[in-house]
Amino acid sequence: MVQVIQAHNVSHADLEARFGLQQTESEDFFTEWFDTLPEITDLEKQDLDKIKLHFLRLVKRPPLSEETVKLVLLSPLLNLAGFYDEPFYMRGEESIEISAEDEGEIIRGRIDVLVIQEQFWLLVIESKRSSFSLLEAVPQALVYMLANPSQDKPTFGLVTNGSDFIFLKLAKENQPKYAMSDQFTLLKRESELYQVLSVLKNLSQSLS
């Protein structure tokens, strides 16, 4: 009988054992999160400051659900980054299944937000409630990225709990490998939400 495993129960060790997924520390592998990023305009900064203000006001009345994180934070960020425009389109709550060869197991889950361009999964976004650790969400996002049918193009991911953000890149050529960005936070006095939008704009501009 085939065993079904929920994506949120998968660990880094599971992904290494089942799919041979390896993390790379090479800076050349994932330059999209730090190299030649586009500038953020003053108007965009005003919008980001308002997003931060809304989030911090809501987080005073916990718990902050995943749906609220998507509504207050992710939706306006993706809009500012251009992911609501052509050639992209978006899907929410997308079901996926992925299985390792000869394992007799299927990993099943639902992607929170999926941004697609011509069947190429550009951005897989996993949002969590505000109290959730991002490191716990990374393996789940990687499961969804591994489910991307494209073999010759990388997939980019973003995990966020509302206050913190980590970008991911996964390539499946030969042996699958991935890398993570630094962790950004909007809780600093100098909010790093500007950098988050800059990375998102870089992805939308370079991949459109």
N, C-alpha and C positions, 0 to 999 in steps of 0.2 A: 504494500500500500504506500502511495506517495504521501510523505509528511509535508504539511503546510506550516510554514513559519511566518509569523507576522514581522513586517519590516522593522517595527519599532523595537523588536527583541533581538535584533542582529547587532553584533559587536564588531570592532575592527578585526579581532582575531578570527571571527567567523568568515569575514570577507577574504582575509588572507588565505585561510584554509580551503574555502570553497572555490574561489575564483582566482587565486594567485595575485590578488590586488596588493600592490606595494606603494608605500608613500615615498616620494622623492623630495630631497632637500635642494635639488639643483635650482638656482635662481633663473636659469634660462628656460626652464620648463613652463613657468607661470609668471610671465612678465606683465600680463594684462592688468594686474591689480596695482602696479606701482610705476610702470614706465610710460612716460609721455602722456599723462592723463590730461583730459580737457579741462579748461578753466570753468569754474562755477560763477555765473553772473550774479550781480547784486540782487536782482529780482529773485533768482533761484535761492539765494541765501535767505531772503526774507521768507520764502515759502518753507524752507527747511527749518528755520527758527520757529515758525508757527506749528509745524509738525511736531517738533520737539516739545513745545509748550503744551500742545494737546495731549501728547503721550504722558508727560510728567504729571499733568493734572489728573488723568485717568488712573495712573498707577497708584495714586494716593488712596484709591478705593479698590483694593485687591479683592478677589483675584482678577487678573486681566486675561481673558480667554484668547485662544488662537484666532478666533474670528474677529475679535476687537483689534488684535495686532495687525491682521491683514487689512482691516478697514481703515484704521487710523494711520498706519505707517506704510505698509507695503504698497497699497494702491496708489497713494500720491507719489511715492518714490518712483514706481515703475512708470507712471504718467510723465513725471519730469524727465526721466531718462529716455523717453521716446518709445517705450515698448508697447504702447497702445496704438501706435501708428504703423502704417505699411513699412516694411513687408512682414511685420510680426503679427501674430494673433495669439490669444491667450486661452488657456483652459484651466479650470479649477477642479479640484477633487478628481484627478485622473487616476483610474485603477491601473496597477501594473502587476505583472508576475515575472519572476526570473528564476531560472533553475540552473544549477551547475551540472556538468556532464557526469552521468553515471552516479549521481548522488542520491537519486530517489527523493529529492526534496524540492519544494517550490517555496520561494519567498514571495509573499504577497503584501501589498500595501497600497496607500492612496497618496498621490502627490498633492500638496496643498495648492501650488500654483505652477503651471508649466507654460513657458513662453516658447513658441515654435516658429520657425521660419523654413518653409518648404520641407516639412517633415524632419528638419534638423532641430533637435532640442537644444536651444541656446542656453536656457536658464531654468534650472529646477530649483524651486524655492520651498524650503521647509520652514514653516513658522511654528513657534511654540509659545506657550503661555509665558508671561513675564518672569516667573520664578524658575524656569527650566534652564538647565545648563546647556550651552551650545555644544560642548564636546559630546554630550549624549545624543544630540541630533545629527552629528556629522555622519555616523555609519548609516543611519536611515536615509539621508540624502544621497550617499554614495550608492546605496542599493538602487535608488531610482535612476541615478545617472548610468549605472551599469545596464539598466534595462533599455537604454537608448539603442534603437536598432542600427544606428549609424556606426560603422566600424572605422572609418577613415577620417572622421572629424572629431575634435574634442567636444566635451560637454562641460558647461560651466554651471556651478551651483551657488546658492546663497542660503545660509541658515541664519535665522535671527530669532531672538526672543523679545524683540521690540527695543531693548536698550543696547544690545550688542549684536555684532554682525561678523560672520566669517565667510569669505568667498572660497570656492573650490573649483579645481579644474581636473578633469579626468580624461585620459586618452586610452583607447583600447587596442591600438596597433601593437602586434606582438603580445607582450605581457601587459595587462592593464596596470596603469599607475596613476597616481593623483598627487596633488599638492594643495596646501591650504595657504591662504593669505594670513597676515597678522589679524588680530581681533580688533575691530573698531567699536567704539562706544560713544553714545550721545550723552553720557553722564558726566563727561569731563567739562570743566568750565569752558574750554575751547572745544565745542562739540565736533566730533569726528564724522558727523552726518554729512558734512560737505565732502569728505573723502569718499564716503560710501556712494553718494550720487555721482561723483566723478568716475569711480570705477564702473558703475552701471552705464553711464553715458559712453565710456570708452568701449564697453562691450557692444552696446547698441549701434554705435557709429562704425566700429571696425567689422562687425558681422552683418550689417544690413546690406 
